[in-house]
Amino acid sequence: MKKHNFSAGPCILPQEVFKEASDAILNYNNSGLSIIEISHRSKDFVDIMEEARTLALELLGLEGKGYKALFLQGGASTQFLMAAYNLLQSKAGYVNTGSWSEKAIKEAKLFGEVIEIASSKDANFNYIPKGYEVPADLDYLHYTSNNTIFGTQIKDFPTTNVPLVCDMSSDIFSRQLDFSKFSLIYAGAQKNMGPAGTTLVLIKEDLLGKVQRQVPSMLDYQVHIGKGSMFNTPPVFAVYTSMLTLRWLKKLGGIEAIEEVNEKKAKLIYSEIDLNPLFKGFAAKEDRSNMNATFTLVNEDLKETFDAMCVEAGINGVNGHRSVGGYRASMYNAMTMESVAALVDVMGDLERKA
Ligand SMILES: *Cc1c(COP(=O)(O)O)cnc(C)c1O
């Protein structure tokens, strides 16, 4: 039976990417060798790395604008500290929109003064704070663009002279934004781009070289830039598979094309959440994420029935995060409209049955 995978991460990727990546594990490009047994210094892999870096910049509209793309290791969680290590000289601002922001704040505090510019903690992060002032003397201002756990997404970013840093792990490549507003963007691959194991970093080079401290090589953006993202052995399979997904996205028509599909998928699930009296949305309507829809059952007694119906329909990975409860449907780029419709059908069936 076809599975509809709503997992929040690691997550669904396009079927054709799975197919091509698995072929390459056995025999890369008819070389008789696996992609994971060839040298990362070989022309084959150097070409893959270069294509991946170029595609990332191209799809985000960042080519020729002073940015470098890196594929690093250690997950977005390492970027929490690496960003601060490389950029925080005296004071940084953070907008706290959920658990991932809080983790980033905790790491940054190791390196300097951290000011929480705004927070939605007062309502268990079910909305995006708005209307705050951005102090002019910050080294940078940090955002989490999409709050994977709570199902909120930032729609507007301020125009300011303060460099913007953004964790886009769960919505990169999903919607059009002026990405050149940001001086540093990072995203763990496993939400919308590839398997776990690599993290995409987009950095404006003029942001670097401003802190006094010594930065260890592995955590120094400048070192990775200088080595073309090959300072040490890169996670070759994760980079290769991410490159395949970026190729897939380009062929599809890029971010503009996928955004349209993502909006349709989101509209379909949210209208069911709003119209079906058995369900209640978690996030404030104007801040709802197009990637992760969070919702709960009005009557928890129906949980067992609904869960069984989901299993029956091949629906996987819809359980909510423990800090929200209920359900979370993650609808990343590779998820089809058909899969969202399958979940909506089950929600409708529950209403007819109850
Ligand atoms: C999943 C996630 C992370 C953590 O990523 P790791 O690669 O596991 O370190 C950070 N930020 C956001 C927004 C996420 O969704």
The ligand as a Gaussian input file, in Angstrom:
#p B3LYP/6-31G(d) Opt

LIG

0 1
 C       15.152000      20.080000      12.862000
 C       15.515000      21.486000      13.121000
 C       16.736000      21.841000      13.722000
 C       17.749000      20.808000      14.195000
 O       18.447000      20.314000      13.143000
 P       19.616000      19.231000      13.352000
 O       20.108000      19.100000      11.958000
 O       18.989000      18.014000      13.910000
 O       20.626000      19.818000      14.258000
 C       17.011000      23.176000      13.902000
 N       16.148000      24.123000      13.526000
 C       14.952000      23.829000      12.961000
 C       14.036000      24.927000      12.559000
 C       14.609000      22.498000      12.739000
 O       13.424000      22.199000      12.182000

